[in-house]
Amino acid sequence: TALRASLAGTWSDHVAAEAGFGRLQAFYLLLQAYFAALLAILIYWATGKEGLRRWGAIALWILFALHTAALLYRMWLHGRPPVTNLYSSGIFVAWGGVALGLILERFWKNGIGAGAAGLCGFLSLLVAHNLGLSGEDNLESIRAVLDSNFWLATHVTIVTLGYSATFVAGILGGLHLVLRAIKADYAAGDSVSRAAYGILAFATLASFVGTMLGGIWADQSWGRFWGWDPKENGAVLIVLWCAVCLHARWGGLVRREGLMQLLVFGNIVTAWSWFGTNLLGVGLHSYGFTESGFFWLYLIFMPSQLAIIALGWLPARNRPPLETA
């Protein structure tokens, strides 16, 4: 009785709240709900029933609100900004991707933004869920190298938001390439291209600012702004690839289909920076290693993106005027 009394109060209430949140499995439930919303959008594309798109978008807004609430509650439990390890980065990438997709759907009511939101939310939370199953503690103690709420809230959050943006741009490119190859009445290519271009510009800004902030943090922590660490190289690769995509479009080196193919390849660049650098097992940023990551990243994800890129060289089902990539 005395022990129970000594434990009663704020600390024990916090532990009980954390245990209850763990039992709820909020992000796993959201994973399933995002998949259901994505199915509604896919059926809309197959049948053309506007009601499915409208209700799918409404469902995604509700899920985004629940995702935000769960993310904020998790931040309160941990006493940290939203991203502290690979597991939490998956949750935040999903949140950022859904937000960007819903903004696009607000302006272009064609299901593409909603589809990108549902797909990014589902896949990113699936990644986070499997990281949790593989032993990545979702509320673990912060690593000493990351023990700075200021830099976690600025550098890490902005870089991770850049991941979300590059993935959404790549998803838009992939959806475009798939739909033009299989859907005879697909006519949203120009609007999707404009949306993807806008997301690409945001991804470039977020990735650049986040990377520069990381350099300042490294200078304060390790006494050097840049050390060619694999994680640092991965971050700058995202910035450079986004710049390549922008300049290729500005310079007329690619047109619509070519830009979409470049954006899909950006998924590979971003995934390598997010996970591939950890799989190398070297460098000051080497944490969050998972043995199964090699199989899913190099043997499943990357080939799937290359296959989608190849669809860009197939003739469109609706036979638009010929374009050169």
Protein Blocks (a to p, Z undefined) as FASTA:
>chain_A
ZZmmmmgcjklmmmmmmmmmmmnommlmmmmmmmmmmmmmmmmmmnopaklmmmmmmmmm
mmmmmmmmmmmmmmmmnopafblbfklmmmmmmmmmmmmmmmmmmmmcghlmmmmmmmmm
mmmmmmmmmmmmnopafkbccdfklmcfklmmmmmmmmmmmmmmmmmmmmmmmmmmmmmm
mmmklcklmmmmmmmmmmmmmmmmmmmmmmmmmmmmmmmmnopabgoiaklmmmmmmmmm
mmmmmmmmmnopacfklmmmmmmmmmmmmmmmmmmmmmnopajklghiafklmmmmmmmm
mmmmmmmmmmmmpccfklpadddZZ
